[in-house]
């Protein structure tokens, strides 16, 4: 009721005010908005796997003639045409959708060929005025046959143009390229798959309509992501294929490689789907700064267009690469989850689809496309045959046709008389009236008869196809196979069953994962070819007194230590270099191959000219013995080593160099062999240990022009052999194999220090020098300059014998593994 406080509302003339319930109005408006978003924007159609904006982009680019064999055009032009003719929204979402169709790291089979900066996982694309685009060949497979009435066309937003309601889609794009979108009250997230595998499953379902999910999964075992990587665990994938919902984990593809001789790194070549390198680097840096991630020294992104993705994660010395990698899987995007939610439009309604349902919806669509295409082609050929037959009638009696036309008052009368005289239809009569005289030759008649026969054969084939559903299914299957052959590529993503990892450990557990390599007992071996390796000593340790056998790799030096204990490498210049064996390649004790070891010069960052002669323990109480080329011997007092990373252990005279190094107590024998074939050995107790600054004392008395070529220590209680190789100074080094001899060490009597020793090899005519000598535990192993094994003569020769000819040049002799 109107009151002074509430006067009645005055309604202007010609207007009407209607009271409505606000809740009812809001509900109705929201439902309309939700339906618009679901149906017209966010969800793909299950038949062609495209959202409306994607479909409009591909259709408009086809109408613009942007085929793969044509030039690129500005993206702005494409966006403008799509927005002006088909898509009633802004240019930004159109360009974003266009960019996604061109990104090979998003789609398994890209549909647009982009020219310019179309973005990456870490950066957005350039503006549309700076980029160009055209269709990929695969996009034409989605739009082919649109002009043959294979799908329904609907008006655009202002009824000025027509657009396809769905594309013909020659391959299952929804499964191959996946989809993602957020609607109102629902969302979709589908993973890409391999085209060849999806086509195989579709063809199997065509031939066996009752095929089970297990049958189809034998063709499609899981997603195939554009970025590759590894899928961990298949249970979530099976759930998604059965119900349309599931989840799986993807991991980066990582290998453990040596960055340098002393540094190991994790090399990442493939990342999880939609994960970029910058995001991984940022997470690693955050974890290192917050002390949550340990064992990482640096991260370097070496990704480029030529070599592809390559992310190098450096591992600190002493940390296990495998343990660090498990830590990175747990705390960084190197392991990521993907949730599958297969929601798509089926007959305009959103539905959650499993693998079988998605394939079935696509196949039903494709069968409809092929049937409608066959009906269209049949109708067009029947129309053409009708005209050709009328034209042949006219050509057979062309004179009378001309007479009828000339005697007619107008075209309408001529059309009627032609129909009556020759029994033609109106279309045939009209076609004859419009006929050009040059078509009335004898040759044209032959062409028309050939065309008539061809049309009749094609019509019969099309009628046979339309009359037999099995023929239509076979045609669809053959076309799918052809598409798979054209656009299919091998699988990129590796599928593996789930395995335990650090990520599965409860966050409340107080036991932290062990990242550092344990300080365990080991033996470090140095080969005569300069390679070092760490032999882990455990339960499989070789029993005392039993020597491991190997057909390769002669040993120059060995030392028992632990993986984190410092040991020393002695060079020919008399320098001792400290290092630990923690980063050396390791092998079990029952399987040793030194060829897999690291080059010791690279491991210690030395120049190639600096030679490592042996390894010594810095924790031992046994003195280090050294012998030089000028015959000097020195034993270094153990312990009290300087804290420097390297230091001199002998003061060498000008022109002198160290030729051998060993470690042992006073019970051992020191041995020299000279180039003129003299061998001297004496007790180690005859040499008093000295400090680092000392220059040693006389070891062997050398003849004129002779030099010492071997120095070492031996255990008198062990079976020891003496190996010598003679040659001539007149020959080029490394070309004459020479003569070799193996003798028992017991045949060589001991002499006092600083004496000349006894003869160890008798030279034949033309020989005047020893090329090589070695004294050590039997059996001796000789290798060539290339590391291959050389056969030595049998042991047992007299100490002053001349030896036997060698078949190949010996580069070095050492102890067997």
Secondary structure, 3 states (H helix, E strand, C coil): CCCCCCCCCCCCCCCCCCCCCHHHHHHHHHHHHHHHHHHHHHCCECCCCCCHHHHHHHHHHHHCCCCCCCCCEEHHHHHHHHHHHCCCCCHHHHHHHHHHHHCCCCCCCCCEEEECCCCCCCCCCCCCCCCEEEECHHHHHHHCCHHHCCCCEEECCCCCCEEECCCCCCCCHHHHHCEEEECCCCEEEECCCCHHHHHHHHHHHHHCCCCCHHHHHCCCCCCCCCCCCEEECCHHHHHHHHHCEEEEEEECEEEEEECCCCCEEEEEEECCCCCCHHHHHHHHHHHHHCCCCCCEEEEEECCECCCECCEEEEECCCECHHHHHHHHHHHCCCEEEEEEECEEEECCEEEECCHHHHHHHHHHHHHHHHHHHHHHHHHHHHHHHHHHHHHHHHHHCHHHHHHHHHCCCCHHHHHHHHHHHHCCCHHHHHHHHCCCHHHHCHHHHHHHHHHHHHHHHHHHHHHHHHCCHHHHHHHHHHHHHHHHHHHCCCCCCEEECCCCCHHHCCCCCCCCCCCECCCCEEEEEEECCCEEEEEECCCCCCCCCCCCCCCCCCEEEEEEEECCCCEEEEECCCEEEEECCCCCCEEECCCCCHHHCEEHHHHCCCCCCCCEEEEEECCCCCCEEEEECCCEEEEECCCCCCCCCEEECCCCCCCCCEEEEEECCCCCEEEEEECCCEEEEEEHHHCCCECCCCCCEECECCCCCCCEEEEEEECCCCCEEEEEEEECCCCCCCCCCCEEEEEEHHHCCCCCCCECCEECCCCCCCCCEEEEEEEEECCEEEECCCCCEECCCCCCCCCCCCCEECCCCCCEEEECC
